[in-house]
Amino acid sequence: MAGCLGTKNANDNLASEPVANNNQPSNNNVNTDFQKFYPDSSNINKPADNIPFDQSRNFTVTQELEIKFYLVDKYNPGICYGTPSPVTDESVSGMIVRNPELSQLLRSKYNLISDLAVYNKIKQLNGVLLTEIKGGNYQFNFIDGQCCVLKAYEGEVNIVGKTISDEVIRTDTKQNPC
């Protein structure tokens, strides 16, 4: 696990991966009884740069996303991996433009008002790496980046129906020079 805290973190591996599966066929054994999130059209603002929000796209909350919500809610991992630095407006707006449905879901689920809060929540979700072991069972790992102290978690999570449970198998802590 010590190698997990080297120069790479979980966010490095997921920078280009979307958090949710938007209309992509899945080849794993996943429960198909998912909630679909249809944003209320009265609350939709068009994202920056005049990129229209496509209301006809169905945003499906996948089993993997439900697990990521669970882990983020339980462990609240930090997203600071060293000395804190300000996030640019371009980074925040870019993240929201690339994930409009997820951004709207997060605003609703967590009562987030600011774009920066939405950006931070997406970064938390992106930091959780899941690997399916078998239907409903996943291996997870993520790093809780609390700026100067990094704590890596590795474990297994199980979802049966609407019940999610997890077991941390290994943790590792590293002090970052700040």
Number of C-alpha atoms within 10 A of each C-alpha: 12 10 9 17 18 9 8 10 19 19 19 11 13 16 12 9 10 14 21 20 16 15 10 8 7 9 6 10 10 14 12 9 10 12 11 11 14 15 17 9 8 6 8 12 11 13 15 12 9 8 10 12 14 10 13 7 11 14 20 20 19 21 20 20 18 16 24 22 17 17 22 19 12 10 11 14 24 20 20 16 19 16 11 12 9 5 11 10 11 10 12 16 18 16 19 21 19 13 17 21 23 22 21 20 19 19 17 12 9 11 11 16 11 9 16 18 17 24 20 16 23 19 19 25 25 24 27 25 19 19 12 16 12 12 13 19 18 20 19 22 23 26 27 25 21 18 18 15 17 23 18 21 21 19 16 18 22 19 17 11 9 7 8 15 13 18 12 13 12 11 15 15 15 14 13 15 9 10
